[in-house]
Amino acid sequence: MPKGNPKPIQTPEFKAQQYKPVGEIDEPLAKKVTGVKLPKSVVDAIDALPREEKVRWLRQTLVNAAKAELMN
């Protein structure tokens, strides 16, 4: 017999609180998430950052690299 709520209702209020954006950005974020596996030593260094600083640092580093290397 299945457990849990088979038809959960997620109100707009619930969804607004579920995932809050971190940091300031100049343009809207993409709906698609980009993820890559990294060397363990790099992941350990990134994971040592506080959550909000980690998200800001990752986003800014990737944006800067893409603009410098891919969008010129």
C-alpha positions in Angstrom: 0.0 0.0 0.0 1.5 3.4 -1.0 2.3 5.9 1.7 2.2 9.6 1.7 -0.1 12.1 0.0 -0.7 10.8 -3.6 -2.0 14.3 -4.8 0.0 16.9 -2.8 -1.1 20.5 -3.2 1.6 23.1 -3.4 0.3 26.6 -3.1 2.0 29.6 -4.8 2.9 30.8 -1.3 4.6 27.4 -0.5 6.5 27.4 -3.8 7.7 31.0 -3.2 9.3 30.0 0.1 10.7 26.7 -1.2 13.6 28.0 -3.3 14.8 31.5 -2.6 17.4 33.0 -5.0 20.8 33.7 -3.6 22.7 36.8 -4.5 22.1 39.7 -6.9 22.1 39.1 -10.7 21.9 41.4 -13.7 19.6 39.2 -15.8 17.1 36.4 -15.2 18.4 33.0 -14.4 17.9 30.1 -16.8 15.3 27.5 -15.9 17.9 24.7 -16.8 20.6 23.9 -14.2 24.1 23.2 -15.5 26.1 20.8 -13.4 29.5 19.2 -13.7 31.6 16.8 -11.7 34.8 18.3 -10.4 37.9 17.0 -8.7 37.4 16.2 -5.1 40.0 18.7 -3.9 38.2 21.5 -5.8 34.8 20.4 -4.4 36.2 20.3 -0.9 37.5 23.9 -1.3 34.2 25.2 -2.7 32.2 23.3 0.0 34.2 25.1 2.7 32.6 28.4 1.7 29.3 29.4 3.5 26.3 28.5 1.3 25.4 32.0 0.1 29.1 32.9 -0.6 29.5 29.5 -2.4 26.6 30.2 -4.8 27.7 33.8 -5.5 31.3 32.7 -6.1 30.4 29.8 -8.4 27.9 31.9 -10.4 30.3 34.9 -10.8 33.3 32.7 -11.7 31.3 30.9 -14.4 29.8 34.0 -15.8 33.2 35.8 -16.0 34.8 32.8 -17.7 32.0 32.4 -20.2 32.0 36.1 -21.1 35.8 36.1 -21.4 36.2 32.9 -23.3 33.0 32.1 -25.1 31.2 35.4 -25.7 33.9 37.6 -27.2 
